[in-house]
Amino acid sequence: MRHPQVLVYETDGRLAEMLRRESKPRQWSVREPRGLDACLRLLQRGGPSVLVLKIGKDLVRETTLLERVMWQFPDTSAFVVSDTEDSRIAALAWDLGATFIVFPSLPRQGLHNLIAGFLEIVPGRGLAAKSVQDLMGPSPTAGESGKDLGDQ
Amino acid sequence: MTGADGSFESASLPLPPSASEPGAQNTPDFRWQALFARSSDPIFVLNRRRRILFVNQAWEKLTGIGATEARGLACIRRTPIVQDPWDVVIRALCCPPPEVLKGQPGRTRRLVPGTKTAWRWWEFDFLPFRDSDGLLCVLGKIAAPSEREQVETPPLPEKLAALRSGVEQRHSLDRLAGNSPAMRRVLEQVRLASESRFPVLIRGERGAGKSWVARTIHYQRSGNPGPFVALDCTRLPASALAAVLFDHYSLRGQADQGTRYLREPGNLPRDAQARLCDLMGASSAASEPRIMAGCDVDPADEAGTSRLLEELHCALSTLVIEVPPLRERQTDMPTLVDRLLERANTGREQPVIGLTPEAWEFVRAYSWPGNLRELYSALQTACLHAPNDRLDVCHFPAALRLAVRLDETPDASKELALPLDHLLEQAERRLILLALRKAQGNRSRAAEILSIWRPRLLRRMEALKIQETG
């Protein structure tokens, strides 16, 4: 069985550490891809995924990653975390498809609960399985045709 | 004014008299140039080849390019960049969008690169005129907000603005268009919705493209439309939703609050639904966001079961757009597959350019209950498995192939034909193809895998007309 994966893109590893600590009982897999290509490769492997993107260090690179992920993997939920409140950057992130934006006025610990809502609807199911299961409906055909493509 | 082909080269176009010229107002023959010349709005006219025929003084003042210099310049389709010479920037900005060249009026907002960081937006209105041969000319008008207006929301740095601009361009009307009657109706409704700030309710099956339709409406608005904020009412906590909806969380200070698109508003808590009704009463003002909502299930049913407040249902239903499911868009399938492949190909070294005839048959045979989302997901998976630039049936997810086969299974009551030779040939063909794929096209290795001699493999390949080695 494949665990839901949380991809964390940041430079200091703090968010990943926090999420790893808090998600232990939930069995999410927290990954820290270094760079755009590594991130896309992980997403291509499937699994219900959440991208946590810390922005502020290199805005162009970070927003390009967000744009690319949301364009190629529209089913991915993207949470943008920033240390500074800038409504222009927030507007851009929303426009690029961010699921939610976490500014300093929201406690970081809340991020874990935000993510949980997006990963625990179909715990342990692969992305393809989620779509096939959801899309083919409860007909006997759907059930027989493969319950979890992620396991194939 | 122009030659038979509308080209500038054969045109004889005298410069219009200036507004102050004596007799300009009382000239017995009406001269359209004189009328436009006096307009304080920058105006230009293009011929059918997109060459500039006429510009007025306001246009000259805005662009800094003289009328004599401008005449005959061809407008080109490209996104201008800082490094472009100024006349190239202007030619790119004044180029009408595709729907205008097809005869429909159009409005667009374009980013004008500045020499330093001062990028700014200009708004363009295009009005096409046609004759019996098609497009005759296009009248264009530019609205350039004053520097003060632009300063209120300082523009993003160039590269970030280009990212946003890319998203906006992806959601143009022509990207939404389809040949099916249902999509043509949607297109008309989107056009109508984009001319107002009324709430819009978008209904359709899961994955049918409701969010895409909402974005398209949002980005058709003239001027800076503000951000498009999509909120998932099923999965985001109520407090987070309330912060973005009612307190402008993360967007305080934005002059235009843009659009809030709510997925499944029936999942909002009832008090939030009531507050939303109040907000929608005030959302005609730019300081409040425009509300759009998307529903998989019929909102009338939800209102009936009290999940969705009746008042909210009424408030949202000012304009209802029904997005058709994919199975009702068979005629749009080639265009949709092309566009989705283009998307799935992003970043691929060897892009997939199409489908084999068998794959097309498969795509048409499957009912796509998950609509566009499922089609994209399947194409994405297939692209990962495709060794060359064409997708075949075997590259698609096994569950979908099985579903098609089950659909194709004849009724038990009918007598089942079992042509043994044909079935054996099919099985042999598949095994050979599988071996060739495993051997990466190496026929000697494939023969080894099949435990036969290479000459036999070659004979069978010839007999079964197997040419591909991939």
Interface residues (C-beta under 8 A of the other chain):
Chain A: D37 L40 Q44 L59 V60 T63 T64 E67 R68 W71 Q72 P74 D75 S77 E85 S87 R88 A90 A91 L92 W94 D95 L96 G97 T99 F100 I101 F103 S105 L106 N113 L114 G117 F118 I121 L127 A128 S131 V132 D134 L135 M136 G137 T141 A142 E144 S145 G146 L149 Q152
Chain B: T153 P154 L156 P157 K159 L160 L163 R164 G166 V167 R170 R206 G207 G226 P227 F228 V229 A230 D232 R235 L236 P237 A240 A243 V244 Y249 S250 L251 R252 G253 Q254 G258 R343 A344 T346 G347 P369 G370 N371 R373 E374 Y376 S377 Q380 T381 L384 P397 A398 A399 L400 L402 A403 L406
